[in-house]
Amino acid sequence: MKRHLALAAFLSLACVPAFAGPASDLVRFFYVPVKWEADPQFRDRFTGPAKKLFDLNDKMPEGEIGCIDFGPGIDGQDYDDETIRKTLKLAEEVSGDEATVTARFTLFPDHSEEAKREIEWLLAKEGGKWKIADIVSVTSGWKLSELECLPEG
């Protein structure tokens, strides 16, 4: 009887989807539902180059378009929230205090090639918590930390 219970417990665990982990949880926050990463209320979730760029973007004079005029996490401006939620796949690689979370998803229900995205989120552990240090669009070939913004001053 104990073997049957152990086998049942094992099989029930085998049917549960793999849990990606805390680094992926931080990234998932920006996708379900989609949130604009540059919003100052999320600044505590960033560090390093990403935080620096967002801080510079905040200093843009009133009425001028900042250096971040799109959603870095979706690599675009237009999207369908439900489609992103349904198609979002996250893969997490952790190495000590650094992690890369790769997000793959589709922006629109038509699933065209132009709507497919692959975004890498580079994370660093700071004070025991994961924070986003940079965002890279594999699809479009840009890196958030390499975007030009206001000069420091």
N, C-alpha and C positions, 0 to 999 in steps of 0.2 A: 504493500500500500504506500509506503514512504517513497518508493521509486516512482510510482505513478504521480504522486504529488510533486516530486522534484521535476519530473518530466513535464507536467502541466505548467509548473512555474516557469521552467525554461522556455517552453513554447510560447507562453504569454508574453515573455520579455522579447522573444525573437520577432514578434509581430509588431512591436512598438517601433515607430520611426526613430532613427538615430538622432540623438540630441547633439547639436553642433557645439554648444558651449557658450560661456559668457561673452567671448569676443563677438560671436555671431549675433548674440542677443542685442548688443549695442548697435550693430549694423541694421538688424531687422527693425529696430525702432524707427529708422528713417524711411522704411518702405511700407509698413502696415499701420496706418495709412501713410502715404507719401508725405514727407515733411521737407521744408526748405532748410538745408543744412546751415546756410548763412544767417538764419534767424538768431539774433542775440540771446534769446531765451535758451538756446541749446549750446551756447559757447562753452559751458563747463564739460561738455562731452568731447572737446577737442584739445589738442596740444601741439606743440612744435610748429612746423610750416603751415598746417591747415589753420590753426588758431591765429597765427600771425597774419595770414592772408585775409581771414574774415575780419580781424581787428582793423586792418588797413581799409578794407571795403567799407566798414562802418564810418570811416573818416571822410568818405566822399562827400563833397559839398551838396547841400540840399538841391534836389532837382536834376542832378547829374546821374547818369547810369554808372553804377559801380562796375568793378572788374568781374563781378559774379552776377551776371544777369540771366542765369539759367540754373537748373537744379543739378549740381554736380553728381549726386547719387543716381540720377536717371539719365544723365548726359542729354538733357533736353529741357524744353519748356512745356510741351504738351504730352499728356499721357492719360491712360485710363486706369484709375486706382484699382478697380476690380481685376483687370487683366494682370497688372503687376502682382497683386496679391496671389492670384491663382498660379502664375508662372514662376514666381520667385524661388530660386534655388540658391542656397548659401553653402559654400565650402570653406572650411576653416583650417588653417595651418598655423600652429603655435610653435615658437622656438624661444623658450625662456620668457623674457619680458617683451617679446615682439610677436605680432601675429599678422597674418594676411587673411582677410575674409573676401572671397570672390563671390560676387552676386551676379547671377545670370537670370534674365527675365525678358519679357516682351512688353513694349509700351502700349500696344493696341490690340484689340481682338482679332484683327486680320492676320496676325502672326507673320507679316511680311519680313523679309530679310532686313529692311531698313528699320524695323521696329525692334529688332533684337539687340540687347545690350549685354556687355560684360564689363563689370566695374570691380576694380580691386580696391579694397579699403585697407590701408596700412595702419596698424594699431600699435601702441606702446603702453605698457603697464606703468602707471604713475600712481604712487600712493596706494598700491594694491588694487587699483581699478583700471580697466581698459579705457583708453582714450584714443581718438582718431588723430593720427599724425599727418595723413595725406590720403588723397583719393586719386585713383588713376583710371582713366577710361581706356580699356584695352580696345574697345570698339573704335574709338575715334582718335586714339593716339595722343592724348594730352595727360598732363599730370597737374593737379591743383597747385602744387608748390611752385610750378614753373609759369603760372599765369602772371601777367604783369598787372600791378595795381598802383595805387598812389605811392609816391616816394615817402619813406619814413621822415618824420619831421616833428 
